[in-house]
Amino acid sequence: MADRKIIAVTGATGAQGGGLVRAILADPDGGFAVRAITRDVDSDKAKALARAGAEVVAGNVDDEASLAKALAGAHGAYFVTFFWGHLSPEKEAAEARNMARAAKTAGITHAIWSTLEDTRRWVPLSDNRMPTLMGKYKVPHFDAKGESNHFFTDDGVPTTFLLTSFYWDNLIHFGMGPKKGPDGKLAITLPMGEKRLSGIAAEDIGRCAYGIFKGGAEFVGKTVGIAGEHVTGSEMAAALGRALGQEVRYNAVTPAQYRGFGFPGADDLGNMFQFYADFEDYFTGARPLSVARKLNPALQTFAQWAAANKDRIPFS
Ligand SMILES: NC(=O)c1ccc[n+]([C@@H]2O[C@H](COP(=O)([O-])OP(=O)(O)OC[C@H]3O[C@@H](n4cnc5c(N)ncnc54)[C@H](OP(=O)(O)O)[C@@H]3O)[C@@H](O)[C@H]2O)c1
């Protein structure tokens, strides 16, 4: 343990961080040990990580001092923020600022910041193709992350900027699974036309991050985009149909219709999908599949993910 480099992981009981924790634990001879940061070391998930071999420590990303304490002595740190827990871009930026400052205080050698594009570089607020949200954002949960990149560079934290992509797990956890339409047929609904959506199994994000920590200095200061596959709604529906053993259709709606669905964050997601679609070549090009596969040879395609998760995908 003493000669292994410690990677401290925020969101360790969640999707991205959890994938990284499991990737490190699955490679005991890889030279790394893992420290899971959680707000509650006594939760069932935290205890399960401890049983699996992780060091589990308390830390809250809203509290810079607690985070710096949780990072002390670590070589690397994985930083992910929690937009959907509060739906506030300002709070997300504050979380990122705390992470950067705490990483500097702790003298982290290699940080990975799980970020996304500030879409306003492509769609300025004056561009009316999509509404401006919350007064100054186009895609709040993207923009706040991209805007926060500077906290890490400002503080001189040796950082890899990891551009993630759409989790296919949203079909399980985010209400995006197939639903029966008026015709009684199952369909998935996306506002993407026939444009390709860059997606990934959430578990593979952590595995790619582990590849970046193993690569070390070669990735410091770099932006790395990852996806498991770039797939159209039609292709996703067909693969889901094969996995579930029944027909699944693709219900292509417009971004405006999607924004109007009314659930919390529907407007943010409608703008996000429109950004994916309108800037398809940029978005997919920034996430070459070969890069993710090199970092993580077990990278799954959508069809592989769907087949492996068919019993977890709710449909009704
Ligand atoms: N869904 C997608 O398609 C997608 C795609 C790309 C990026 N993202 C981004 O991914 C991020 C979320 O990551 P995730 O999906 O890995 O999260 P997640 O699965 O929801 O996990 C969140 C974990 O974060 C921890 N957490 C929450 N608030 C915290 C705080 N104040 N201090 C410390 N820990 C805290 C919680 O751990 P404890 O309860 O143990 O403290 C929880 O287990 C979001 O910002 C989202 O925008 C999502």
The ligand as an SDF file (V2000), in Angstrom:
LIG
                    3D

 48 52  0  0  0  0  0  0  0  0999 V2000
  -26.0750   11.6230  -17.0770 N   0  0  0  0  0  0  0  0  0  0  0  0
  -25.2870   11.8830  -18.1200 C   0  0  0  0  0  0  0  0  0  0  0  0
  -25.5590   11.4850  -19.2590 O   0  0  0  0  0  0  0  0  0  0  0  0
  -24.0330   12.6660  -17.9080 C   0  0  0  0  0  0  0  0  0  0  0  0
  -23.1240   12.7340  -18.9640 C   0  0  0  0  0  0  0  0  0  0  0  0
  -21.9570   13.4850  -18.7840 C   0  0  0  0  0  0  0  0  0  0  0  0
  -21.7420   14.1460  -17.5840 C   0  0  0  0  0  0  0  0  0  0  0  0
  -22.6670   14.0600  -16.5860 N   0  0  0  0  0  0  0  0  0  0  0  0
  -22.4060   14.7890  -15.3410 C   0  0  0  0  0  0  0  0  0  0  0  0
  -22.0390   13.8790  -14.3500 O   0  0  0  0  0  0  0  0  0  0  0  0
  -22.1740   14.5440  -13.0990 C   0  0  0  0  0  0  0  0  0  0  0  0
  -22.6450   13.5720  -12.0570 C   0  0  0  0  0  0  0  0  0  0  0  0
  -21.7870   12.4850  -11.9690 O   0  0  0  0  0  0  0  0  0  0  0  0
  -22.3200   11.0410  -11.6160 P   0  0  0  0  0  0  0  0  0  0  0  0
  -23.3720   10.6720  -12.6150 O   0  0  0  0  0  0  0  0  0  0  0  0
  -21.1300   10.1780  -11.4560 O   0  0  0  0  0  0  0  0  0  0  0  0
  -23.0320   11.3310  -10.2470 O   0  0  0  0  0  0  0  0  0  0  0  0
  -23.9770   10.3650   -9.3930 P   0  0  0  0  0  0  0  0  0  0  0  0
  -23.9530    8.9710   -9.8800 O   0  0  0  0  0  0  0  0  0  0  0  0
  -25.2690   11.0660   -9.2540 O   0  0  0  0  0  0  0  0  0  0  0  0
  -23.2320   10.3400   -8.0060 O   0  0  0  0  0  0  0  0  0  0  0  0
  -23.1800   11.3950   -7.2330 C   0  0  0  0  0  0  0  0  0  0  0  0
  -22.3230   11.0840   -6.0210 C   0  0  0  0  0  0  0  0  0  0  0  0
  -21.7640   12.3200   -5.6770 O   0  0  0  0  0  0  0  0  0  0  0  0
  -21.6730   12.4420   -4.3310 C   0  0  0  0  0  0  0  0  0  0  0  0
  -21.9870   13.8180   -3.9320 N   0  0  0  0  0  0  0  0  0  0  0  0
  -23.0880   14.5400   -4.1960 C   0  0  0  0  0  0  0  0  0  0  0  0
  -22.9990   15.7420   -3.6300 N   0  0  0  0  0  0  0  0  0  0  0  0
  -21.7920   15.7750   -2.9950 C   0  0  0  0  0  0  0  0  0  0  0  0
  -21.1080   16.7290   -2.2160 C   0  0  0  0  0  0  0  0  0  0  0  0
  -21.6490   17.9280   -1.9340 N   0  0  0  0  0  0  0  0  0  0  0  0
  -19.8810   16.4310   -1.7390 N   0  0  0  0  0  0  0  0  0  0  0  0
  -19.3190   15.2320   -1.9820 C   0  0  0  0  0  0  0  0  0  0  0  0
  -19.9190   14.2670   -2.6970 N   0  0  0  0  0  0  0  0  0  0  0  0
  -21.1360   14.5540   -3.1910 C   0  0  0  0  0  0  0  0  0  0  0  0
  -22.6440   11.4590   -3.7230 C   0  0  0  0  0  0  0  0  0  0  0  0
  -21.8970   10.6810   -2.8700 O   0  0  0  0  0  0  0  0  0  0  0  0
  -22.2050   10.5830   -1.2860 P   0  0  0  0  0  0  0  0  0  0  0  0
  -23.6970   10.5760   -1.1330 O   0  0  0  0  0  0  0  0  0  0  0  0
  -21.5680    9.2750   -0.9560 O   0  0  0  0  0  0  0  0  0  0  0  0
  -21.5530   11.7540   -0.6620 O   0  0  0  0  0  0  0  0  0  0  0  0
  -23.1420   10.6180   -4.9050 C   0  0  0  0  0  0  0  0  0  0  0  0
  -22.9600    9.2420   -4.7350 O   0  0  0  0  0  0  0  0  0  0  0  0
  -23.1530   15.6960  -13.3100 C   0  0  0  0  0  0  0  0  0  0  0  0
  -22.5130   16.9290  -13.1040 O   0  0  0  0  0  0  0  0  0  0  0  0
  -23.5900   15.5290  -14.7670 C   0  0  0  0  0  0  0  0  0  0  0  0
  -23.8340   16.7570  -15.4080 O   0  0  0  0  0  0  0  0  0  0  0  0
  -23.7800   13.3120  -16.7140 C   0  0  0  0  0  0  0  0  0  0  0  0
  1  2  1  0
  2  3  2  0
  2  4  1  0
  4  5  1  0
  4 48  2  0
  5  6  2  0
  6  7  1  0
  7  8  2  0
  8  9  1  0
  8 48  1  0
  9 10  1  0
  9 46  1  0
 10 11  1  0
 11 12  1  0
 11 44  1  0
 12 13  1  0
 13 14  1  0
 14 15  2  0
 14 16  1  0
 14 17  1  0
 17 18  1  0
 18 19  2  0
 18 20  1  0
 18 21  1  0
 21 22  1  0
 22 23  1  0
 23 24  1  0
 23 42  1  0
 24 25  1  0
 25 26  1  0
 25 36  1  0
 26 27  1  0
 26 35  1  0
 27 28  2  0
 28 29  1  0
 29 30  1  0
 29 35  2  0
 30 31  1  0
 30 32  2  0
 32 33  1  0
 33 34  2  0
 34 35  1  0
 36 37  1  0
 36 42  1  0
 37 38  1  0
 38 39  2  0
 38 40  1  0
 38 41  1  0
 42 43  1  0
 44 45  1  0
 44 46  1  0
 46 47  1  0
M  CHG  2   8   1  16  -1
M  END
$$$$
